[in-house]
């Protein structure tokens, strides 16, 4: 069997739902490196809009989803705080692309992730995480606020929902395939 492994990064700011998305879609129990937020992080980690958050990823999240007999996606969730961003370079090596989770309550948390993938030419989709099943903004308003290039797909998702997370992954894979050089075998 000639199974192909495909690496996908799930990125975004602190508290945008990366661990939740990896866990919702993974066919295996996800590996997480979550730790309890402690007093030393007070004043460093901005909990505005996510006051109930009690844990944070300190290295990575890992999950797997089998697409078919030939293709397996390996999901690598990044930590969100800037003090852990040095890990992103290692996680991005060999990735076909990334899902950048966007929390409209805290759009500024998405800027570094979008910038990271744009600067490196790594295909990504912006996935607006619908935390409460709704979003008060239109796609145009979000794109304008994020200064998101029109070629970057934007999808709506609920990171808690397996089908919704799968649709975000499908959008990413389709987008990444459009970026393959002519004559490249998918």
C-alpha positions as CSV (number, residue, x, y, z in Angstrom):
1,X,0.0,0.0,0.0
2,X,1.3,3.4,-1.0
3,X,-0.4,5.6,1.6
4,X,0.3,9.3,1.4
5,X,0.7,11.3,4.6
6,X,-0.4,15.0,4.4
7,X,0.5,17.5,7.1
8,X,-1.9,20.3,8.0
9,X,-1.3,23.0,10.6
10,X,-4.2,24.4,12.7
11,X,-3.2,27.8,13.8
12,X,-4.6,31.0,15.3
13,X,-4.3,33.2,18.3
14,X,-4.7,32.4,21.9
15,X,-8.1,30.9,22.6
16,X,-9.4,30.7,19.0
17,X,-10.3,26.9,19.2
18,X,-7.3,25.1,17.8
19,X,-7.3,22.3,20.4
20,X,-11.0,22.0,20.1
21,X,-10.9,21.7,16.3
22,X,-8.2,19.0,16.3
23,X,-10.1,17.1,19.0
24,X,-13.4,17.3,17.2
25,X,-12.2,15.9,13.9
26,X,-9.4,13.5,14.9
27,X,-10.2,9.8,14.5
28,X,-7.7,9.0,17.3
29,X,-7.6,10.4,20.8
30,X,-5.7,13.6,20.2
31,X,-2.4,14.3,21.8
32,X,-2.5,17.6,23.6
33,X,0.0,19.5,25.6
34,X,-2.5,21.7,27.5
35,X,-1.4,23.1,30.8
36,X,-3.4,25.0,33.4
37,X,-3.2,28.8,33.2
38,X,-1.3,29.9,36.3
39,X,-0.8,33.1,38.2
40,X,2.5,33.9,36.4
41,X,0.6,34.2,33.1
42,X,-1.6,37.0,34.6
43,X,-0.9,40.2,32.8
44,X,0.8,38.3,30.0
45,X,-2.1,36.3,28.5
46,X,-5.0,38.5,27.5
47,X,-8.2,36.8,28.5
48,X,-10.5,39.5,27.3
49,X,-13.5,37.8,25.7
50,X,-12.3,34.3,26.9
51,X,-12.5,34.8,30.7
52,X,-13.6,31.2,31.2
53,X,-10.4,29.8,29.6
54,X,-8.4,27.7,32.1
55,X,-5.9,25.8,30.0
56,X,-3.5,26.6,27.2
57,X,-1.5,24.6,24.6
58,X,2.2,24.9,25.3
59,X,3.7,22.8,22.5
60,X,1.2,21.3,20.1
61,X,-1.9,19.3,19.5
62,X,-1.8,16.3,17.3
63,X,-4.6,14.4,15.5
64,X,-5.2,12.2,12.5
65,X,-8.0,11.8,10.0
66,X,-8.1,9.2,7.2
67,X,-9.4,10.7,4.0
68,X,-9.4,7.4,2.1
69,X,-7.3,4.3,1.7
70,X,-4.5,6.4,0.1
71,X,-4.5,9.6,2.1
72,X,-4.1,10.4,5.8
73,X,-4.1,13.9,7.2
74,X,-2.0,14.6,10.2
75,X,-3.1,17.6,12.1
76,X,-0.7,19.8,14.1
77,X,-2.3,22.5,16.3
78,X,0.0,25.4,17.2
79,X,0.2,27.1,20.6
80,X,-1.5,30.5,20.5
81,X,0.6,32.8,22.8
82,X,3.5,34.6,21.2
83,X,6.0,33.2,23.7
84,X,5.5,29.8,22.1
85,X,5.6,30.9,18.4
86,X,9.2,29.6,18.0
87,X,7.5,26.1,17.7
88,X,5.5,27.2,14.6
89,X,8.5,27.0,12.4
90,X,9.0,23.3,13.2
91,X,5.3,22.5,12.9
92,X,5.0,24.2,9.5
93,X,7.8,22.3,7.9
94,X,6.3,20.1,5.2
95,X,2.7,21.2,5.7
96,X,0.5,21.5,2.7
97,X,-1.3,24.4,4.4
98,X,-3.0,25.7,7.4
99,X,-6.4,26.5,8.9
100,X,-6.2,29.8,10.6
101,X,-9.0,30.0,13.2
102,X,-10.5,33.4,13.6
103,X,-12.5,34.6,16.7
104,X,-14.5,37.7,15.7
105,X,-14.6,38.7,19.4
106,X,-10.8,39.2,19.2
107,X,-9.8,39.7,15.6
108,X,-6.4,41.1,16.5
109,X,-5.4,37.6,17.8
110,X,-5.6,36.4,14.1
111,X,-3.2,39.0,12.6
112,X,0.0,37.2,13.6
113,X,-1.1,33.8,12.2
114,X,-2.3,35.3,8.9
115,X,0.9,37.2,8.6
116,X,3.0,34.1,9.4
117,X,1.5,32.0,6.5
118,X,1.4,34.9,4.0
119,X,5.0,35.7,4.6
120,X,6.0,32.1,4.0
121,X,3.8,31.5,1.0
122,X,2.0,28.6,2.8
123,X,-1.6,28.2,1.6
124,X,-4.2,28.7,4.3
125,X,-7.9,29.2,4.8
126,X,-9.4,31.6,7.4
127,X,-11.9,29.7,9.4
128,X,-14.3,31.9,11.4
129,X,-15.1,30.0,14.5
130,X,-18.7,30.4,15.3
131,X,-18.5,30.0,19.1
132,X,-22.1,30.7,19.8
133,X,-23.6,29.7,16.5
134,X,-23.7,33.1,15.1
135,X,-21.5,35.9,13.9
136,X,-22.4,39.6,14.0
137,X,-20.2,40.4,11.0
138,X,-20.4,39.7,7.2
139,X,-17.7,38.0,5.3
140,X,-16.8,41.3,3.7
141,X,-16.5,43.0,7.1
142,X,-14.2,40.3,8.4
143,X,-12.1,40.2,5.2
144,X,-11.7,44.0,5.4
145,X,-10.8,44.0,9.1
146,X,-8.2,41.2,8.6
147,X,-6.9,42.7,5.3
148,X,-7.4,39.2,3.9
149,X,-6.4,38.7,0.3
150,X,-9.3,37.7,-1.9
151,X,-7.6,34.5,-3.0
152,X,-7.6,33.2,0.6
153,X,-10.8,31.2,1.2
154,X,-12.8,32.1,4.2
155,X,-15.1,29.5,5.8
156,X,-17.5,29.5,8.7
157,X,-17.0,26.7,11.2
158,X,-17.8,25.5,14.6
159,X,-14.6,23.9,16.0
160,X,-16.7,21.8,18.3
161,X,-18.5,20.1,15.5
162,X,-16.8,17.2,13.6
163,X,-18.7,17.9,10.3
164,X,-17.9,21.6,10.4
165,X,-14.3,21.0,11.1
166,X,-14.1,18.4,8.3
167,X,-15.5,21.0,5.9
168,X,-12.8,23.5,6.9
169,X,-10.2,20.8,6.2
170,X,-11.7,20.0,2.8
171,X,-11.6,23.7,1.9
172,X,-7.9,23.9,2.9
173,X,-7.0,20.8,0.9
174,X,-8.9,22.1,-2.2
175,X,-7.2,25.5,-1.8
176,X,-3.7,23.9,-1.4
177,X,-4.2,21.8,-4.5
178,X,-5.0,24.9,-6.6
179,X,-1.5,26.2,-5.5
180,X,0.3,23.1,-6.8
181,X,2.7,23.8,-9.8
182,X,1.3,22.9,-13.2
183,X,2.0,19.2,-14.0
184,X,2.3,18.2,-10.3
185,X,0.6,15.0,-9.4
186,X,-1.9,15.4,-6.5
